[in-house]
Every structure is written in C-alpha cells, then in structure tokens.
Amino acid sequence: MRLLLKLFPAVILLALLSCGGNKEKTNNDKLPADSLPAGITALTKKIEADPHNAELYNQRAQAYLETKDPGKALSDVNKAIEIDAKNSAYFRTLSDIYFSMGKAQKCREALSKALTINDEDTEALLKLAELDFYFKEYEKCFEDLDRALKIDEMLPRAFFIKGMAYREMGDTAKAVQNLQIAVEKDQQYYDAYMQLGLIFSTKHNALAADYFKNALNIRPKSVEAYYGLGMFFQSVGEYNKAIESYTTILKIDPKYKYAHFNLGYIHLVYLKVYDAAIKYFTDAIIVDPNYAEAYYNRGYSYELRGDINNARADYIQAMKIKPNYTKAVDGMNRLDKISK
C-alpha cells in the first residue's frame, strides 16, 4: 500500500482505496503453469518442496497481489499467518490485500495487529498514516508519522506523507518544507519531486521546472513529469518549451491524448495557427473519439478559420457526447447569429 500518484491535466489524484468489495474467489486453485507469471510459478514449486515455509506463502501472496488477484493473495497470506502468527510482516501483507479490495476497516485491523506484534514496525506505521491521510484524519496521521520517526528519523516517506497532508490542509509552506526534507533524505524520491514541481508550478515559480527535471533524471521517460513540465511552461508563456515537452511525450506515448489536446490549445489560443490546432485536436479525437472538449476546441478552430459547417458539426458532436455542454451551446448560438 502506497500513495498512488497519477498525473492528469493540472491535477494529481491520490487513489488509495478502490470502491466496493472484490468478488474474486478466495480459493487457491492452480492455474496452468504456462498461464502464471514466472515468479509465481517458481514460488509454487518452492512451496511444493517446502509446504510449511510461511515466508514462501507470504511472497506468493505479494506476487498474486501484484497480478491483481487478491483472492489467491488472501488465501496465501492466511496460510502464512496460520504457520507463523507472530510475524508482523504477514499482517502488513494482509493489510495490503484488504486495501486493494477497498476494505478499509479490515486493513486498519491488520495493521493494528502488526503493531501489536512489533510496536517498532515503521512500515506498518507508515501504512497506517497513509490510511489516516486518505480519510482526512490528519491529527492521527501526524501521530503515526511522529511515532515512526522516533523509531527511525531517516524515513523519507514519512516526510513525504506529512508534506501531502499539509498540502491538503492548505499549509503550502509546511508541505514544501517536508517534501524538501524527503528529497534530502532520498535524492531518488520521484514522487516528492513531482509534488514539489506541482506546488511551485501553481505559483509560476521557475523552481517548478527544476523539480520536474529532477523527476525526469530519475525516470527519463516519465510522461507525467514531461506533462507537468509542459503545463508549467505553458502557464508562464514559454510556449516553445511547452510544445517541446508535449512533443516529447508523444514520442514516448503517441496515444497520450492530453499532449495532443494541449498542443492544439497552444496553437489555437496563443499562436492562433488554426490549421495546426485542428490537426492536434483531430489527433486527440482519434485517440479518444468521446473527447468532447477536443471536438469543441476543434470546432472553435474551424469557426475562427471561417469554416462554419465543420464548426457546427463539431459543436453538435461535442453536445452528443456531453449534453448541455455550455461552451458548445454558446458556439452554436454564435454560428446561428452569423448565419442570419
């Protein structure tokens, strides 16, 4: 269980718990060997040779969780706990499984059990803090983090979670302070660099670019880091650099629709090169035929170019996808006035 970060246009979403339960079977029926990942197959052979080894079951549970099979993961970790109920690590694995299934209370109970076994289990404390963070129980979150840091003051993830909590609470200064401590303690902390980039980007501060570039030094093909960099350059009017960032994204992932869209937006709004804007919005629509905003903006590009028929067709399509889409309705009204 970790804070899972995914970058969308101008937004970082913290996706911690999925909605609802999981309906997968909890048995551990064997699949054909050739349909299993190599790691699981290898662990299964080891378990067959040593069926009372709790750690092997725990490792296979983690492997099943990685392959999004929480049912089999749950069966394996329960077997590990049955063999050795005094290992806190197995209850951490159990918490991860419940976490993936959206069972927050059971996740918390498993972490509490881990800490009952080992009250200095910093990993369990960090996981508990993340759970508190998700439910906006910030005071409890800080208590868990401070408890972990008393055990080990060199925990960059503790400072990262603190930074995220302060950011959610609206205290940007403390958020930056803690995120900077996180990267001081771990100079390869990609997520912390990304968050610092986003914070400074909202302030139109040039440090944003430095932090995104630090993230790219760690993950040279990170689409989200290039996107954050492009958004920053776009926000401060450095359009050529923004174009360069979005173009780089499309070399990495030609189907990243937001890069196509933003290239269109720059050419439409700032550069006023409508033919190029139309091309980029068309590319976004090819990637996502239900991209209402791309249809609207392509329609607006057509309108500004004087191509009323194509503009109308795009506004209509945008409204089919997104009923009562205000901008598309306004666009139709403008075209109706022109046609009179």
N, C-alpha and C positions, 0 to 999 in steps of 0.2 A: 504494500500500500504506500503510495507516494502521492504528492500533489501532482496531478497530471495536467500539464500545461499545453494548450493548443492555441495558436495564434490565428484569429480571424480578423477581418478588416477592422482595425483600430480597437480590437477588443481581445483581452486574454480571458478565457473562460477556465474556471477551476472545476474540473469534472471529477468529483471524488466518489460519489455513490451513484450507482445506476438506479433507475426507478423500478420498484416492484421486486418480486422474488424471481427465482430461477426455476424453471420447470424441468431441467435436465435430470435424468436418472442418477441416483446416488450409488448404483452398484459399480463394480469394477470389472465388468465383463471384458474379456480380452478382445481386442480388435485384431484383424490380420496383421502380422508383423510388418508387412510392407506398406501398411497404411499409417503406421505410427512414426513420429519423429525419431530420428536415430537415438537421441538422448533417452527417450522413454523406453525404447526397445532395449538399449544397453542396461538401463536400471532394472527393467523387468527380469532380464537374465541374471543380474546380480541378486535380486530378491529371491528368485527361484533357487539360487545356490545358497542363500543365507536368509531364510524366511523370518528370522527373529531379530533382524537388524533394523531397529527403529529409524535410524538416520536415512537408510535407503528408502523407506516409505515416505519420509519427510521430503527427501529430494525429488521423488517421483511426484508427490503431491504438488510441489512447486512447478515441476515441469508440466503437469496437466493444467495447472492454473495459467501458465504462460500460453498454452494452446487453447485457452478459453474453454476448458472442460471442468467446471467447478464440481460437478457431481463426482467424478472419479478422484479429483483432488481431495474432496471431503472424505471419501472412503479411505484414501491412503493416509491422510493425516490422523484420522481417528484410529487407524491401526497403529501408527507410530506412538500415539498417546497411550493406547492400550498396552503397548510393550514398555514404554517409559513415560510415566505421567509426571516426572519431575524435571523435565527439560523445558525451560521456558520458550525456547526457540520453536517448539512444535505448536505451542499456543499462539505464537506470533503468526505462524503459517496459517493456523486455523482462523485467525482474525483477518488475514488477507483474503481468504476464501469467502468468509461471510461478507467482507467488504465488497468483493466483486459481485456478490449476489444481492447487494442492496440491503443487507440485514444489519443495520447499524447497532442495534442493541446487543445482538449476539457477538458482533465484532468487539464491542466495548467489554463484554463479559470475558471474552477470550484474552484480551489484553490485560484485564484486571487479574485474571488467573496467572498469566505470565509474570506479572509483578508480584503476586503472592509467592510464587516460587523463587523469584530472583528480584528483589527490590532495587537492584542496580542495573537492571536491563534497560539500557538507554534507548535501544531500538524500539522497545515496547512503549517507552515514554514518548518518543517522537511520533510514533503512530497514533498514540492516544491524543497528543497535541493536535495532530492533523484532523482527527475526528472532531475535537472540540472546535477547531477553526471552521470546519465545514458547517457546524451548527451554530456558528457565531457566538460561541461561549468563550469569549476572549480571555476572561479572567482565569478560567480553568486552563485554557491553552497556555497562558503565560506561566501558570503554576507548574504545569507538567514540564515545560521547557526549562524553567529555572531549576527544577529538580534534576533534570537530565544534565544541565550544565554544571551543577555542583558535583556530579559524579565525574564528568569529563568536560572540561571547559573548551576542548578542541572539537566541537561539533558544529561544523558549518551549516548543516541542515537545520539545527536549532535556531540559528540566527536568520536563516532564510525564512523559516516559518514565522518567526517574530516579525520580520520585515513585511511579509504578506499580511499578517494580522493588523499591523499598524497601518498599512496602506488601506485595508478595508475599513478601518476605523477613521480614516481621514487624516491621520498624522503622517504626512509625507516625509517630514524631516526625520522622524524616528524610523520610518520604513527604509529610507536611504541609508541611514546610519547602520542598521542591522544587515541590510543586503551587502553593504560595503565590507562589513566585518566577515560576512560569509565568503566573499571572494578573496579577502585577505587570507583567510584560513584555508581556502581551497581555490587556487587560481584556475582550476579547470571547471568551475561551477557554472555551467552553461545557463541553467535556469535563472540564477541570480543576475548574471549579466543581462539576460533578456529583460528581466523585470526592471533593472536599473535603466536600460535603454528606453523602455516604455514610459517610465516615470519622467525622465529628462526630455523625452520627445514631447510630452504634453506641455512642457514648459518652453518648448522651442529652444532648448539648450543644446549647444554643439556637443556636449558630453554624450548625448544620446548616440551619436554616430560612433563614438569611441567604444561604447559598451556593446553595441551591435557588432562591431568589427571584432571585439574580443570574443564574442559568442561565435563568430564565423571562424576565428582561429581554432576554436575547439571543434566545431562542426562545419567544415568548409562548404558543405552542400546543404546547409540548413535553409529551407525555403522560408520558414518563419522569421529567421534572422534577416535574410535579404528583404523580406516584406516589411519588417519593422524599419529597416534602414531606408527603404524606398518611401515609406509613409512619412518618415521624418524629413527627408529631403523635399518631398512634395509639400509638406506643411510649411517649410521655410522658403519655398520658392526656388529651390535648386532643382529645376525640372530635368535638366540633362542627367544629373546624378540619379534622380529618381527613375528616369527611363532606363538608365544603365542597370540599376538594381532589379527592376521588373523584368528586363530582358534577360538578365542572368537567371532569374527564377525560371523563365520559360525554357532555357537550355537544360535546366535540371528537371523540370516537370512541365512539359508542354500543355498539360491539362489543368494547370492552376488558374482557375477562371478569374480570380481576383486580380492577378497580374495583367491579364488581357483587359479586364474592365478598367483598371487604373491607368493603363496606357491610353485607352480610349478617352478616359476622363481628362487626362492632361492635354491631349490633343484637341479635345472639344472645348474645354473651359479656358485653358490658359494659352495654348498655342493657336487655337482657332484654325486648325488644319482639319477640316471636316471630313475629307476623303479618308485620311489616316484614322480618324476617330471611328468612322463607320467600319473600317476594316477590323479594328481591335474589338469593337463591340460585337461584330459578327463572329469573331473568333471565340469570344466569351459565350455567345449563344450556341455555337457548335459544341462547346464543351458541356454546356448546361442549357438545353432547349427550354427550360422553365425559368430562366433567369429574367424575371420581369424588369428589373432595374436596367439590365443591358438592352432590352427591347426599347424601353422608354428613352434611354440616352441615345441609342442609335436613331430612334425616331426624331429626337430633338436635333441630332446632327443633320438628318435629312431636311428637317424643317428650316434650319438655318442656311442650308445649301440651296433651298428653294424647291426641293423635291417633295411636293405636298402629298402625292399619292403614296409614296413609300413611308413618309412620316405618319400618315393616317393609319396605314396597315400595321405599323409597329406599335402605335398607341393602342389600337384595338387589341392586338395580341397581348400587350402588357396587361390590359384590363381583363382579358380572359384568364390569364394566369393569376392575377391579383385583383379581384373585384374591388371596385370603388378606389382604385389607385389614384390618389388625388392629383399627382403630377401628370398622369396620363389623361385624366379627365380635363385638366386645365389645358393640356396640349391640344386635345380635340376641340375645345372651345376656341382656342386661338386659330386653329385651322378653319373652323366654321366661319369666323369673322373674316378671314382672308378670302374665303370662297364666296362671300356675299357680294 
